[in-house]
Amino acid sequence: MNTPEKNRKWMRKTLKYAGIALCAIVVIVGSYAGYLVYKANHAITQMAGDDPKPSSSPSPAASGADGGQQPDADYVSDSSLIKKPITFLLAGIDRREGSGGTLNTDVLMLGSLNPQTKSASLISLPRDLQLKPEDLSSHKANYYYAYFYNKDKDTAMENTKQFYSDLFDFPIDYMITINFDGLRKLVDAVGGVDVDVDMDMRYVDNADGTNIDLKKGYQHLDGAKALDFVRYRKSNRGTEQSSDIARNTRQQQVLAELTNKLATFQGMLQWGKVLDLLGKNVQTDIPESILRDYIYNVKEMKPSTLNVLPLESRWESPYIIVKEDDLEKALDALRAEAGIKEPSDLKLADVVGLDPSPDPR
């Protein structure tokens, strides 16, 4: 028979065990949160460029094992900085095993982001677009990053960014490069992606091990097949070729699916591995202190609307030629997004392979 004294003892024991379990949960959650903070800081240090001015020496409690500064409870972002429009050059670099280390940019995008209007605009430059710079020989657009990298890898980003800034009279604040093999690993880290494959895709290149074999329809793709999906351009096995506009849509589809996966609980459990992958496969010249502000204020920086600006193009071997009107309008839209004045004397036909605009009558 239970007496009041036995009931009190049972209640005290139950509360004791519940308290121990609660403390254990708090310790585990706190340790995991601290682990993610460390991983995030380490990834930022790996990805970012050097700060223009050295910051004051952090205290031991605010430093990671690798010497990087750890954000803590006293971390305060620069609210004025994260409200300013920024322009950027995004490049997808082919560093896959077996690719021969070409470093060609299979994806090349010019963009503007305006945190105040919560909007961003992008131009995807065809990799085979003919460029005719004044001081360098004419080549496809995917050539120039590799050219600057092979001259001096430490200045490759700055020189590539300056090259495109001068070419289009469009000041570029920062450059970001993404290793394609990192995209494959990131997709695998979140368990794959579900996408709607828009067409049959078949392409084989024994030189770099490429073997694209996808069927049209909604399906689950692992990292390797997702990379095939976003890279597909042409076929040598009887399927249709893809347009650059279709490739842009596929890239957006995979990125949107990745974002959705990372927002789930299962995705949160993968953040440690994901942060490692970002640190190893994304590089930028955004200074570390500024990148930290951007990342820790991602909700304020993330655009609610993304305007992808299409460029009608055609193949004129060995180059892609785009319509002059399309490129002019797209560059004007980027400048308007970032609050940049339109150039008065830029003649795009002098520096890019174009189908000229019709003469006004």
C-alpha positions in Angstrom: 0.0 0.0 0.0 1.4 3.4 -1.0 1.8 5.7 1.9 2.2 9.5 1.6 5.9 9.1 2.5 6.4 6.5 -0.3 4.6 8.8 -2.7 6.9 11.7 -1.8 10.0 9.6 -2.2 8.8 8.3 -5.6 8.1 11.9 -6.7 11.5 13.1 -5.5 13.2 10.3 -7.4 11.2 10.9 -10.6 12.0 14.7 -10.5 15.7 13.8 -9.9 15.9 11.6 -12.9 13.9 14.0 -15.0 16.3 16.8 -14.0 19.3 14.7 -14.9 17.8 13.9 -18.3 17.0 17.5 -18.9 20.5 18.6 -18.0 21.9 16.0 -20.3 19.7 17.3 -23.2 20.8 20.8 -22.5 24.4 19.8 -22.5 24.0 17.8 -25.7 22.1 20.6 -27.5 24.5 23.2 -26.2 27.5 21.2 -27.3 26.1 20.7 -30.7 25.3 24.4 -31.1 28.8 25.2 -30.0 30.1 22.7 -32.5 28.1 24.3 -35.3 29.3 27.7 -34.3 32.9 26.5 -34.5 32.2 24.8 -37.9 30.6 27.9 -39.3 33.5 30.1 -38.2 36.0 27.7 -39.6 34.1 27.5 -42.9 33.9 31.3 -43.1 37.7 31.5 -42.5 38.4 29.0 -45.3 36.0 30.7 -47.8 36.7 34.3 -47.2 39.4 36.7 -48.5 41.7 38.7 -46.2 40.3 41.6 -44.2 41.7 44.9 -45.6 42.7 46.0 -42.0 43.9 43.6 -39.3 41.4 43.2 -36.5 42.4 43.4 -32.9 43.7 40.2 -31.4 40.9 38.1 -30.1 40.8 36.7 -26.6 41.6 33.0 -26.1 37.9 32.4 -25.4 37.0 34.0 -28.8 39.5 32.0 -30.8 39.2 28.6 -32.5 41.9 26.0 -32.5 42.9 27.1 -35.9 43.3 30.7 -34.8 40.2 32.0 -36.5 38.0 34.5 -34.6 35.0 32.9 -33.0 31.7 34.9 -32.9 30.4 35.0 -29.4 27.6 36.6 -27.4 29.2 40.0 -27.9 29.3 39.7 -31.7 27.5 42.7 -33.3 27.0 42.9 -37.1 27.3 46.1 -39.1 23.6 46.8 -39.9 24.6 49.6 -42.3 26.8 47.2 -44.3 24.1 44.6 -44.8 21.7 47.1 -46.3 24.0 48.2 -49.1 23.6 46.8 -52.6 26.4 44.6 -53.8 27.5 43.3 -57.2 29.2 40.0 -57.7 30.6 37.5 -60.2 29.7 33.9 -59.6 31.8 31.1 -61.3 31.3 27.4 -61.2 34.7 25.9 -61.6 35.4 22.4 -63.0 38.0 20.8 -60.6 36.5 17.3 -60.8 38.9 14.3 -60.7 39.6 13.3 -64.3 38.7 16.7 -65.8 42.4 17.5 -66.3 42.3 20.4 -64.0 41.1 22.8 -66.7 39.6 25.3 -64.2 37.2 26.3 -67.0 34.1 28.2 -65.7 31.1 26.1 -66.9 28.8 28.5 -65.0 29.5 32.2 -65.1 27.0 34.7 -63.6 26.9 38.5 -63.1 24.6 39.6 -60.3 23.3 42.4 -58.2 21.7 42.1 -54.8 19.8 44.8 -53.1 18.9 43.9 -49.4 16.7 46.9 -49.0 14.3 45.9 -51.8 14.9 42.2 -51.1 15.6 41.6 -54.7 18.4 40.2 -56.9 19.1 40.0 -60.6 21.3 37.6 -62.5 22.8 37.3 -66.0 24.1 33.9 -66.9 26.9 34.4 -69.5 27.1 31.5 -71.9 30.4 29.6 -71.4 31.0 29.8 -75.1 30.2 33.5 -75.4 32.8 35.2 -77.6 34.7 37.9 -75.7 37.0 40.4 -77.5 38.9 42.3 -74.8 41.2 45.1 -75.9 44.4 43.9 -74.2 43.9 40.1 -74.5 43.2 37.8 -77.4 39.6 36.8 -78.2 38.4 33.6 -76.4 35.3 32.0 -75.0 34.0 33.4 -71.7 35.0 30.2 -69.8 38.7 30.8 -70.7 39.7 33.9 -68.7 39.5 32.7 -65.0 41.8 29.8 -65.9 44.1 32.2 -67.8 44.5 34.5 -64.8 44.8 31.5 -62.3 47.6 29.9 -64.3 49.4 33.2 -64.3 49.1 33.8 -60.6 46.5 31.9 -58.5 46.8 34.4 -55.6 45.5 37.2 -57.8 43.2 35.2 -60.1 40.0 36.4 -58.5 40.9 40.0 -58.4 42.2 40.0 -62.0 39.1 38.1 -63.3 36.8 40.4 -61.4 38.6 43.5 -62.8 38.5 41.9 -66.3 34.7 41.6 -66.4 34.3 45.0 -64.6 36.2 46.7 -67.4 34.7 44.6 -70.2 31.1 45.5 -69.3 31.7 48.8 -67.5 30.0 47.3 -64.5 31.9 47.6 -61.2 32.0 44.2 -59.5 32.4 44.2 -55.7 33.2 40.5 -55.1 33.8 37.2 -56.9 32.7 33.8 -55.7 33.9 30.4 -57.1 32.2 27.1 -56.5 33.9 23.8 -57.2 31.5 21.5 -59.1 32.7 18.5 -57.3 31.6 20.2 -54.1 28.1 20.5 -55.5 28.1 16.7 -56.0 29.2 16.1 -52.4 26.7 18.6 -51.0 23.8 17.0 -52.7 24.9 13.6 -51.3 25.3 15.1 -47.8 21.6 16.0 -47.8 20.5 12.7 -49.2 19.9 13.7 -52.8 17.4 16.0 -54.5 14.1 15.5 -56.2 13.8 17.3 -59.5 11.9 17.4 -62.8 14.3 16.4 -65.5 13.1 18.4 -68.5 14.5 16.2 -71.3 16.4 13.0 -72.1 20.1 13.7 -71.6 22.9 11.5 -73.0 26.5 12.6 -73.4 29.8 10.7 -73.0 33.3 12.1 -72.8 35.9 9.4 -72.0 38.6 12.0 -71.6 37.2 13.3 -68.3 34.9 10.4 -67.3 31.6 12.2 -68.1 28.7 9.8 -68.7 25.4 11.7 -68.6 22.5 9.4 -68.9 19.2 10.9 -67.6 15.6 10.2 -68.7 12.9 12.9 -68.8 10.6 13.0 -65.8 10.4 13.8 -62.0 12.9 11.7 -60.1 15.4 11.5 -57.2 19.0 12.3 -58.1 22.2 11.7 -56.2 25.1 14.1 -56.3 26.7 12.7 -59.5 23.4 12.8 -61.4 22.5 16.2 -60.1 25.8 17.5 -61.4 25.1 15.9 -64.8 21.6 17.5 -64.7 22.9 21.1 -64.2 25.9 20.7 -66.6 24.2 19.1 -69.6 24.5 21.2 -72.8 24.8 19.0 -75.8 24.6 15.3 -76.8 26.8 12.9 -78.7 24.4 10.0 -78.3 21.2 11.1 -80.0 19.4 13.3 -77.5 18.5 16.9 -78.0 20.9 19.8 -77.1 20.0 22.1 -74.2 19.7 25.9 -74.3 21.4 28.1 -71.8 18.0 29.3 -70.5 17.1 25.7 -69.8 20.4 25.2 -68.0 19.8 28.2 -65.8 16.4 26.8 -64.9 17.9 23.5 -63.9 20.6 25.2 -61.8 17.9 27.2 -60.0 15.8 24.0 -59.4 18.7 22.1 -57.8 19.6 25.1 -55.6 16.0 25.6 -54.5 15.8 21.9 -53.6 19.1 22.0 -51.7 17.8 25.0 -49.7 14.6 23.2 -48.9 16.5 20.1 -47.7 18.7 22.1 -45.4 15.7 23.7 -43.9 14.4 20.4 -42.6 15.3 18.8 -39.3 17.3 16.0 -41.1 19.1 18.8 -43.0 20.0 20.5 -39.7 21.7 17.3 -38.5 23.9 17.4 -41.6 25.1 21.0 -41.0 28.5 20.0 -39.6 29.3 18.1 -42.8 27.7 20.7 -45.0 29.8 23.5 -43.4 33.0 21.5 -44.0 32.0 21.1 -47.7 31.3 24.8 -48.1 34.7 25.7 -46.5 36.5 23.3 -48.9 34.7 24.1 -52.1 33.6 27.7 -52.0 36.1 30.6 -52.3 35.5 34.3 -52.4 37.4 37.6 -52.0 34.7 38.9 -49.6 36.7 39.9 -46.5 36.1 37.6 -43.6 34.5 40.2 -41.4 32.1 41.2 -44.1 31.3 37.6 -45.0 30.5 36.9 -41.4 28.1 39.8 -41.4 26.4 38.5 -44.5 26.1 34.9 -43.2 24.9 35.8 -39.7 22.3 38.1 -41.3 21.2 35.7 -44.0 17.5 36.4 -43.4 18.0 40.1 -44.1 20.3 39.5 -47.0 18.3 36.7 -48.7 16.2 38.1 -51.6 12.5 37.4 -51.8 12.6 37.9 -55.6 15.2 36.7 -58.1 15.1 38.1 -61.6 17.0 35.9 -64.0 17.7 38.0 -67.2 17.6 35.9 -70.3 19.9 36.3 -73.3 18.8 35.0 -76.6 21.7 33.3 -78.3 22.8 31.2 -81.3 25.7 29.0 -82.2 28.2 30.4 -84.7 31.1 27.9 -84.5 33.1 28.0 -82.3 31.3 30.7 -80.3 27.9 31.6 -78.9 26.6 34.9 -80.2 24.0 36.8 -78.1 21.5 39.6 -79.1 22.8 43.0 -78.4 19.4 44.3 -77.2 19.2 41.5 -74.6 22.7 42.1 -73.2 22.2 45.8 -73.0 18.9 45.5 -71.2 20.3 42.9 -68.8 23.3 45.0 -67.9 21.0 48.0 -67.4 18.8 46.0 -65.0 21.9 44.9 -63.0 23.0 48.5 -62.7 19.6 49.7 -61.7 19.4 47.1 -59.0 22.7 48.2 -57.6 22.2 52.0 -58.1 25.0 52.2 -60.7 25.0 54.9 -63.4 24.7 53.7 -67.0 27.9 54.2 -69.0 27.9 56.8 -71.7 30.4 55.4 -74.1 30.3 51.6 -73.8 30.0 49.8 -77.2 29.3 46.2 -76.4 29.8 45.1 -80.0 33.5 46.0 -79.6 34.1 43.5 -76.8 31.4 40.8 -77.2 30.2 38.6 -80.1 26.7 40.1 -80.8 23.9 40.0 -83.2 23.5 43.8 -83.6 20.3 45.6 -82.7 18.1 46.6 -85.7 18.7 50.2 -86.9 15.9 52.5 -85.6 13.8 53.9 -88.3 
